[in-house]
Amino acid sequence: MHNFALLTIFSVALSTFYVDATVYFKEQFLDGDEWKSRWVNSEHKSDYGQFKLTSGNFYGDVEKDKGLQTSQDARFYAASARFESFSNKGKTLVIQFSVKHEQKIDCGGGYVKVFPADLNQAELHGESQYYIMFGPDICGYSTKKVHVIFNYKGKNHLIKKDIKCKDDELTHLYTLILKPNQTYEVKIDNEKVESGSLEEDWDFLPPKKIKDPEAKKPEDWDDRAKIDDETDTKPEDWDKPENIPDPDAKKPEDWDEDMDGEWEPAMIPNPEYKGEWKPKQIDNPSYKGVWVHPEIDNPEYSPDTEIYKFDSIGVLGLDLWQVKSGTIFDNFFITDDVKAAEEFAEETWGVTKGPEKKMKEEQDEKKRKEEEEKNKEQDTAAESEGEEEEEEEEEEEEEEETDETLPEEDENEALPKDEL
Ligand SMILES: *[C@@H]1O[C@H](CO)[C@@H](O)[C@H](O)[C@H]1NC(C)=O
């Protein structure tokens, strides 16, 4: 119940700017270990990965940038937080959060799921029915997209458009806006990357129109735009053989007809050969154009002006799989007010993104210089020492490198090689 109290305090604070804004859920992880009382780890499986609170290896503000980080490789994660349930009927719904894949993610989810209030959080798992799934998903080079999935009448519907997600190591902000007039908008870093209508960009409803099953192309429908010119005739001298004996060929002097048989010149393509004769093409006077199959209203279609509506939104969850862990989730924000979400974004991510980038660049630069130094040392060593010794030294150096670029011991070994 602690979280509901916090919520109220925040709504009051925000209302100085946006009188009408309702904030349903806000989580910034600014109160130390208290988040553990608000977030429930699923016990559906015994080996879910653990989330830990950290601002990571680089940040804009070591306290403000603290968020939930996936801390174990090749694990499923399933944790969720509850808030006072609400319906978005007749209202805008905004779902926003930030994601930082500081581990150079290879494959893993970075999305949130928004659940009905009746979700059993302790039993949350991959098949738990959700209302909305939204956010980035990366796997290899081919999958780098933003999911926008809505559950409609018990079935999950994926957006038909392809929205690219960010794949660098910095913190990015993802925002989904769902409006009661059945339109939506997706923003990354507070800028619109996609928008449209629910009916057009998902397959919630059967198509409005279908091809008339009764209609058939009339048998006498002439859809030939061009026809042979009947008055055209083949010229008398058209037909020529395709190949002719080479006029320049000569019987070799030592040709022996008894032994070699009758001499025949080699055949060559006939330069006068014109190919098969075809009559000229003229416009077809009875051409009727391409036959278009007439459409009728689909009897299966009935409009639904409440596709966007969810009756009892009550839980936000992180239910995902990660191969290489290290993703940090922060600044969750669910509201009915686009401006309030923008403002919250600017006060949080907007303030720390610059310093975070600077810190990251400084770290990269330091690493680059150290690599350079190491390579120089190696070159000098190679020149002055024998081959066996050199090999030993290289091995030693590789070990050193692993130690210093990887803070966690069980991290992926491929990382330092990528960076060379
Ligand atoms: C939907 O509502 C928004 C305002 O919330 C408006 O800007 C937009 O034009 C509307 N779209 C349609 C298709 O009615």
The ligand as a MOL file (V3000), in Angstrom:
LIG
                    3D

  0  0  0     0  0            999 V3000
M  V30 BEGIN CTAB
M  V30 COUNTS 14 14 0 0 0
M  V30 BEGIN ATOM
M  V30 1 C -7.0870 11.9950 -32.4350 0
M  V30 2 O -6.9660 12.8800 -31.3530 0
M  V30 3 C -5.8490 13.7520 -31.3680 0
M  V30 4 C -5.9070 14.6090 -30.1380 0
M  V30 5 O -5.8380 13.8380 -28.9960 0
M  V30 6 C -5.8370 14.5970 -32.6250 0
M  V30 7 O -4.6670 15.3750 -32.6620 0
M  V30 8 C -5.9220 13.7070 -33.8380 0
M  V30 9 O -6.0360 14.5090 -34.9910 0
M  V30 10 C -7.1110 12.7780 -33.7410 0
M  V30 11 N -7.0710 11.8730 -34.8900 0
M  V30 12 C -8.1420 11.4570 -35.5330 0
M  V30 13 C -7.9170 10.5680 -36.6790 0
M  V30 14 O -9.2640 11.7880 -35.1990 0
M  V30 END ATOM
M  V30 BEGIN BOND
M  V30 1 1 1 2
M  V30 2 1 1 10
M  V30 3 1 2 3
M  V30 4 1 3 4
M  V30 5 1 3 6
M  V30 6 1 4 5
M  V30 7 1 6 7
M  V30 8 1 6 8
M  V30 9 1 8 9
M  V30 10 1 8 10
M  V30 11 1 10 11
M  V30 12 1 11 12
M  V30 13 1 12 13
M  V30 14 2 12 14
M  V30 END BOND
M  V30 END CTAB
M  END
